[in-house]
Amino acid sequence: MDEPFYDDGFCLQKCPNSLKFISRETSPFNALLYKCVSSCSKYVSLNNLCVDMCQTNEVLYANACLLQCPKSDPFHVHLPVKDRGKVNITSSYEIQQPISAFVVCASKCPHNFVMDSGECYADCFNSSRKMIHNSSCFEKCPTDHPYMTKTGSNFLCSSFCIHRRFHLDCVENCPSSDTSVNEGECVNCTEIGMFEQGEECVNKCSKFMYENKCYDSCPSIAQFTFNNTCFRTCPDNVSLVDEQHYSNDALFVCVENCPGFKYVLGNQCVLKCPSYKQYHIEGKCISCQDIGKFDDGKKCADVCPEIGYNFRCIKQCPYGTKLYNKSCVMTCPSDMPVQLHDWKKGYYCEIKCPSGMFLFDTYCTYNCYGRYSRNYVYNDTCVDKCPSQASYLKSFRKYSRLLYHCVEDCEQGQVKLNKNCYNSCPENYHVFDGNCVLKCPREVPFIYRGHCVKNCSHYKLGFNCYDDCPPHLYRDNGTCLVTCPVHRPYDYHRNCTENCKINTYKMDGSCIDDCPPHLYRDNGTCLVTCPVHQPYDYHRNCTENCKINTYKMDRSCIDDCPLHLYRDNGTCLVTCPVHRPYDYERDCLESCKNNTYEADKSCYDTCPPGSFGYRDKCLPKCPTEAKFEYLGLCKERCPNTTISFNNTCISRCPKNKVEFQRRCIDECPELASFNNEGSCVSSCPNVKLGKKCYEDCPNKMNAYEKECVEKCPKHADFINKKNCVKRCPSYHIYLNCVNKCPENTYPHGMQCKSDCPKEAPFKKIGLFERNGDCLSSCGDYYLAAENMTCMRKSECKEYIDDIWCRKKCPLHTYLLYFEDQKYCKSLHPVYVWSGIFFIIIAADVAFGIRLLIYGRRILKENENEKKEELEVGEINVGSENKKHLTAMEMYNTRHIDKSKKKWEDVVNVTVKIEEIGKSKVLSVYCHLNEKARPFVKNVEVWIVWWRAQTGEKFKMIGGTTAR
């Protein structure tokens, strides 16, 4: 095309200089136009074409799409796809938002952008150059900054790592392959021939070792220990597991034999045999099954009193088994083939089913229906079909179950259909001679309520008899008709009649009690319009003329004229007539009445808004002689109870004014400088804020000396009912006064706090007291938990320490097991007795030496009795062999209790010394004689003291003490 450009109705070869830019537009005929314009609304392309967006190979500079950026803004900034409007671009020109370009020219790279191949990117563009150093992208980090920290999809190069390093990567946590740290580097201790202890590598573990790692206690996957090494299972030579406690920690030690006071259960040493192997023989826990007897809960019995099953005496057979002759069997035998169920007995075997139940195979059931194909009952047995001698089926419900019984004949009152007995015939069937038939015979052709009858008693329609005709039909001499006959053409309530009755109306061949709302009544007929001789209607009744106290409007008589019409001599008019031109409440009058005001031919009791009453007239403005406006009237002066403002009598001044001496002024004078609800007063009755009076201080403010302040002064910093006070009358929460402490807080003096006070520090939860009450003590049968709540003693699963239930025993206590409970016993009595003991020894050293010589002699005499007595013989301590007094000798010569009982009268004790790593464990096993029960406390105190003394001598760790 020679002239492609358009301007002002002309086609041009080239746009003029004043309109050098080209805009693509669509003509009214949907043709594409290249219109010459003086400027582009968005951007200009290289060929002066107006565009909304620069191309991918173009850059945006000063609203122009170019191929290269100018020297003033040489940097190519590649904008991200998202949040491109949030990029802070520095340029020599103002950038128009929003930006519709992929690359923008800038005087420098934006903050947080990186330089790649001389251009600016939000992220490193080239996948082979992902290392960032000095805001530039590299293939790898330089040698002086070799370490890499991952950030997004890139890596920042640095000279050191903030946390830890793994090879050349900076990491917060070491990988699972190299979890230890050596000089800031993640390493694997095993690879350098060391053991991993925490995050360090050591040459030897301080406590326990497992798979080249050190542990304070053995891990759960290898919780068994032997010679300071953790095992998943104990070695074969020490296959038994003994749970021992040291400093409140449990240790599962692999031993060859269990201690004397414990029993063997499988591969474990236990203090008490469990319920399923509660009996013990020769130190082993056994069950009655192990010796071929029944467990009756107390002992092993040869015969059970009720039921014996799986070597246990039970009261009910388990699920899947049946009771038979005091034993449980899987199937009932032939002499009692029927199985029944009872909620007390469970399943049991019987000879036959009880009354009301039916036999199905070997089961007794209440319902045969649905049990495979045996849906019928015959002789109390479920059968698949009825026999010939009982060929009829009778169905009935029993306990909400549907039963089908085979019977010889149906009951009286029932009907038969296809060998079935029914209480009534199915749909479309009729009863004839006790049978269900589809069609009644000729001699009884009519159908009444499902039965074949000879004649209809009330109404008939075809061969059907009805007590009343269906709603869409009419009644006529006992017959139901679609329309009434000619000699009785009218219907009244669907009864055909010769004529309509009095007080009814004819309409379309029917007699109705009243005409519809859109029709009129005239001599017993409903009409669309009233006739000429009675042209008016009053409440839809046609009449010759309107009655008194009604009004004519068009052809109707109405009780009152509509609001937009006026009343004049019983007629409704659009305007009042000339001889009665005034209207008062829509009644036309010759003149206005007394005490009314006239305006525009209308009479008013009160003048309309915008006008004022004066001398029987409504005026737009009050005259000079009565210039004051009051309640719509013009007054010569304002009443004493009002205020004059701009010639208006008002009850109070406007919002921007205040009242002073019955005048509205801009601000209060000095003699009455306070604003109290729009009136100037000399002082505020309640509180003030500046020059304004308030009944109460505004929100977030309180009153101090009748003045509202944002913050109470230090000498009266408590807040009581929005008043600053020196102290609260009752209690306070922080600085707020309250009458009583709220729920879940408690008085601490006058302050309410969430925790209990020192004099009542304990809380009971869920007991007879109100939940959360603070108590001075938990009381009998209760213990105090470490969170200061009370619990029943039976609920404590940890350690009992006097009145406390603790997670672990405190210092200066020892652990005592008694009746399945763990007790923390104080060592202070032991310390006291030890002090007394050492004072006695210091006072009589000679007696002690004599006692030692005597003890050695007794030791030699009783070497054959070592198994019955507690003996500490030759104990290897380092490389020396030393002799010490036996426990029996030390007890018999004791000074820590006054009882004269000898060792053999009180206790049998044995001692066992075991090595665990480089430590030795001294186990004291006490077996009290029954006659020594009253002396348990003395023996216990002495044993604890003796254990501590002996352990100190041999540098051993402690064991457990058992009664």
Salt bridges, closest charged atoms under 4 A:
ASP116 OD1 - ARG129 NH2 2.67
GLU119 OE2 - HIS76 ND1 3.66
GLU119 OE1 - HIS78 NE2 2.33
ASP144 OD2 - HIS145 ND1 3.43
GLU185 OE1 - ARG165 NH2 3.75
GLU199 OE2 - ARG164 NH2 2.93
ASP242 OD1 - LYS262 NZ 2.50
GLU243 OE2 - HIS245 NE2 3.53
ASP290 OD2 - LYS277 NZ 2.94
ASP296 OD2 - LYS299 NZ 2.95
ASP302 OD1 - LYS293 NZ 3.86
ASP361 OD1 - ARG374 NH1 2.79
ASP409 OD1 - LYS416 NZ 3.08
GLU411 OE2 - LYS394 NZ 2.92
ASP467 OD2 - ARG449 NH2 2.46
ASP467 OD1 - HIS458 ND1 3.50
ASP468 OD1 - ARG475 NE 2.64
ASP468 OD2 - ARG494 NH2 3.96
ASP476 OD1 - ARG488 NE 2.75
ASP513 OD2 - HIS493 NE2 3.41
ASP514 OD1 - ARG521 NE 2.73
ASP514 OD2 - ARG540 NH2 3.99
ASP559 OD2 - HIS539 NE2 3.35
ASP560 OD1 - ARG567 NE 2.74
ASP560 OD2 - ARG586 NH2 3.80
ASP568 OD1 - ARG580 NE 2.68
ASP587 OD1 - ARG567 NH1 2.82
GLU598 OE1 - LYS617 NZ 2.86
ASP666 OD1 - LYS657 NZ 2.26
ASP755 OD1 - HIS748 NE2 3.75
GLU769 OE2 - LYS764 NZ 3.80
ASP773 OD1 - ARG770 NH2 2.88
ASP801 OD2 - ARG806 NE 2.80
ASP820 OD2 - LYS272 NZ 3.29
GLU871 OE2 - LYS866 NZ 3.38
GLU874 OE2 - LYS883 NZ 3.61
GLU880 OE1 - LYS882 NZ 3.04
ASP897 OD2 - ARG894 NE 2.75
GLU915 OE2 - LYS920 NZ 3.99
GLU930 OE2 - ARG933 NH2 3.77
GLU940 OE1 - ARG963 NH2 2.58
